[in-house]
Each structure stands twice: as C-alpha cells, then as structure tokens.
Amino acid sequence: CSASTNKPVLTLFTKKPCPLCDEAKEVLKPYKRRFVLQEVDITLPENSAWYDKYKYDIPVFHLNGKFLMKHRVDIQKFEDRLQKLELQSE
C-alpha cells in the first residue's frame, strides 16, 4: 500500500543539546507511525538561515513545510493538522 509514502513530514528544527527537543520527541512518540520526522540542526553552516530565524525558539516544528508550533508540543493543534493532512491524502 502506498499510504506509507504519503505520510506528512514533520520537520524539527533543533540543536545540540536541546532538552526541550528531547521532551517534544517523547510527547510525539505515540504518533510516530503517522508522520516522518525530519530533524534539521540549525547550527550547521548550511542551515544558517534557519539559525537566524529560530535560534531563540527551538524546538520549532513545521508540518509539510508549514510552520506548526514552537517551544512546546501543542498536541491538539498537531492532531488537528495531522488529521486534515491524512484526510486530504486519502
């Protein structure tokens, strides 16, 4: 089934160390089958634009390239947006 390839991509903008990022990933664990997690280390030279934008705000999450939330995981918001995307891809 091709559903697995249509999973939404959740991008986590992070740096090391990031205790809040670790916490956020824990909170998202029950949902991990429903999305693909992509981590972007904002301290890498090729990500300097993201660093300038988010250095005081990580963790920052984008869902399918659109800003979703920052600092803490808003499960309600995440679930709503994830569900919308899942319905669209059916």
C-alpha positions as CSV (number, residue, x, y, z in Angstrom):
1,C,0.0,0.0,0.0
2,S,1.3,3.4,-0.9
3,A,0.0,5.1,2.3
4,S,3.4,4.9,3.9
5,T,4.9,7.1,1.3
6,N,2.2,9.7,1.7
7,K,2.9,10.4,5.3
8,P,3.2,14.0,6.3
9,V,6.7,15.2,7.1
10,L,7.2,16.8,10.5
11,T,10.4,18.9,10.5
12,L,12.0,19.6,13.8
13,F,14.4,22.5,13.9
14,T,16.8,21.7,16.7
15,K,20.4,22.0,18.0
16,K,22.5,20.0,20.5
17,P,21.9,19.9,23.4
18,C,18.2,20.6,23.3
19,P,16.3,19.2,26.3
20,L,13.0,20.7,25.1
21,C,13.5,19.0,21.7
22,D,14.0,15.6,23.5
23,E,10.9,16.3,25.6
24,A,8.9,17.2,22.4
25,K,10.0,14.0,20.7
26,E,8.9,12.0,23.7
27,V,5.4,13.6,23.6
28,L,5.2,12.8,19.8
29,K,6.2,9.1,20.2
30,P,2.6,7.7,20.2
31,Y,2.1,9.4,16.8
32,K,5.3,8.4,15.1
33,R,3.7,5.9,12.8
34,R,1.6,8.7,11.3
35,F,4.4,11.0,10.1
36,V,8.0,11.1,9.0
37,L,10.3,13.0,11.4
38,Q,13.0,15.1,9.8
39,E,15.5,16.9,12.1
40,V,17.3,20.0,11.0
41,D,20.3,21.0,13.1
42,I,20.2,24.8,12.9
43,T,23.9,25.1,14.0
44,L,25.1,23.5,10.8
45,P,26.6,26.1,8.3
46,E,24.1,25.1,5.5
47,N,21.2,25.8,7.9
48,S,22.3,29.3,8.9
49,A,19.1,30.9,7.6
50,W,17.1,28.7,10.0
51,Y,19.5,29.6,12.8
52,D,19.0,33.3,12.3
53,K,15.2,32.7,12.3
54,Y,14.8,30.2,15.2
55,K,17.9,30.4,17.4
56,Y,15.8,31.6,20.4
57,D,12.7,29.5,19.6
58,I,13.7,25.8,19.3
59,P,12.2,23.4,19.2
60,V,10.3,24.6,16.2
61,F,8.0,22.3,14.1
62,H,6.9,22.6,10.5
63,L,4.4,20.1,9.1
64,N,4.8,19.5,5.4
65,G,6.8,22.7,5.1
66,K,4.3,24.9,7.0
67,F,5.0,26.4,10.4
68,L,3.1,24.5,13.1
69,M,4.4,25.3,16.6
70,K,7.4,26.2,18.7
71,H,8.8,25.7,22.2
72,R,6.3,23.1,23.3
73,V,4.2,20.5,21.5
74,D,0.6,21.5,21.2
75,I,-0.9,18.0,20.9
76,Q,-4.4,19.3,20.0
77,K,-3.1,21.5,17.2
78,F,-0.7,18.8,16.0
79,E,-3.5,16.2,15.9
80,D,-5.9,18.5,14.1
81,R,-3.4,19.4,11.4
82,L,-2.2,15.8,11.1
83,Q,-5.8,14.6,10.7
84,K,-6.5,17.2,8.0
85,L,-3.5,16.1,6.0
86,E,-4.4,12.4,6.4
87,L,-7.9,13.1,5.1
88,Q,-6.5,15.1,2.1
89,S,-4.2,12.3,1.1
90,E,-6.9,9.6,1.1
